[in-house]
Amino acid sequence: MITLGKIADTIQGELIGDGSLNIKGVSGIEDAEEGDITFLINKGYLRYLKDSKASAFIIGNEIGPGDIPGKALVISKNPSIDFIKVVQLFEEKIDHERGINPLAYVSKGAYVSPYASILPFAYVGDGAHIEKGVIIHPYAFIGNRVKIGEDSTIYPHVTIYDGVSIGKKVTIHSGSVIGSDGFGYVWDGKKHRKIPQIGTVIIEDDVEIGANVTIDRATLGKTTIRKGTKIDNLVQIAHNVTVGENSIIVSQTGIAGSVRIGKGVILAGQVGVRDHVTIGDNVKAAGGTGITKDVPANSSISGTPHMDHREWLRLQTYIKRLPKLYDTVKRIEMKLKMEDKNNG
């Protein structure tokens, strides 16, 4: 257990209540049990307060102590960041045994740091280079000449093809495939002829890749995911794409070949990007956006084909008015027909 006082010290928050109170876990306000601490960030959640069994609350500036009388509190200056810190206090970390498990296969031509963990039934190919702190889970496939930097985690059933480079502190979740062939064919008049895909994929430091993500190798050069980028589950990134630093790509997004994405870009769920498009820094694309041409930096876009988000909102207003407009037009038509009939 962790005391409320330790939690307050960890986030440098103001403590109101008994600092020796033992906290067993952190939960959402609706699910919290006695002994839990929960977050109450905005007043919209006050409606759950009377039914909450939480023993303590972390609150932001929007909530005052008077809103939660008689409760143990920690007042946070930055609730979103402090949420991460508090959850980390309670996170159970498994200390995997260092070294190569006898049930794993590691090529004699591979280098594995003695401080890495290669778990049972993992495969590490010839010429691979695995740095210290790396954890490779069961049934992961690490191809020939793959490089994996310090403190990276490769979860079960991940496939990393030959020659791919993975940076430090990278996390790749189950089922993802990194470095499979790009989708390139030419019609020769009789059949589709495959264009050899002999490039590579480079994943820079501090990237997280969700489950069942596919990132294709480049045709000749490299497909690159820059440092700090986070990719949700079920995303497809095609050959020769570059994704800039600290970007967010949400589930079911598909990015076609040779796209250039800037820094700090957010592509929400089910965004589609056509090939050879350039997306500037800090662009935000709403869910379901179809990006068909270059997007200037700092734009907010929606719709298919994409447009300025404010324009898209206006169009949605017009669309909602179409049934009323249709009825109005029909009444006018009927009135004109009656007038023509009477005049005739």
ZICOR-V161096 format. One record per backbone hydrogen bond with DSSP energy under -1.0 kcal/mol. NH is the residue of the N-H (numbers start at 1). CO is the residue of the C=O. Records with the same first field share a line. If there is no record, write none. Layout:
NH=CO, CO
This chain:
2=23
4=21
5=19
7=3
8=4
9=5
10=6
11=7
13=8
14=75
16=73
21=18
23=2
24=35
27=37
32=28
36=33
37=25
38=56
40=58
45=42
46=43
48=45
49=46
52=49
55=36
56=36
57=72
58=38
59=74
63=60
67=64
68=65
71=68
73=16
74=57
75=14
76=59
82=78
83=79
85=81
86=82
87=83
88=84
89=85
96=94
99=116
101=118
104=101
105=122
107=124
110=107
111=128
113=130
116=113
117=134
118=99
119=136
122=119
123=140
124=105
125=142
128=125
129=146
130=111
131=148
133=115
134=131
135=152
136=117
137=154
140=137
141=158
142=123
143=160
145=126
146=143
147=164
148=129
149=166
151=132
152=149
153=170
154=135
155=172
158=155
159=176
160=141
161=178
163=144
164=161
165=201
166=147
167=203
169=150
171=207
172=153
173=209
176=173
177=213
178=159
179=215
184=182
186=193
188=191
193=186
195=184
198=219
199=218
200=221
202=223
203=165
204=225
206=168
208=229
209=171
210=231
212=174
214=235
215=177
216=237
217=180
218=200
223=200
224=241
225=202
226=243
228=205
229=226
230=247
231=208
232=249
234=211
236=253
237=214
238=255
241=238
242=259
243=224
244=261
246=227
248=265
249=230
250=267
253=250
254=271
255=236
256=273
258=239
260=277
261=242
262=279
264=245
266=283
267=248
268=285
270=251
271=268
272=289
273=254
274=291
276=257
279=260
280=295
282=263
283=280
284=299
285=266
286=301
288=269
289=286
290=303
291=272
295=278
298=281
301=284
302=307
306=290
307=302
309=300
312=308
313=309
314=310
315=311
316=312
317=313
318=314
319=315
320=316
321=317
322=319
325=321
326=322
327=323
328=324
329=325
330=326
331=327
332=328
333=329
334=330
335=331
336=332
337=333
338=334
339=335
340=336
341=337
342=338
343=339
344=340
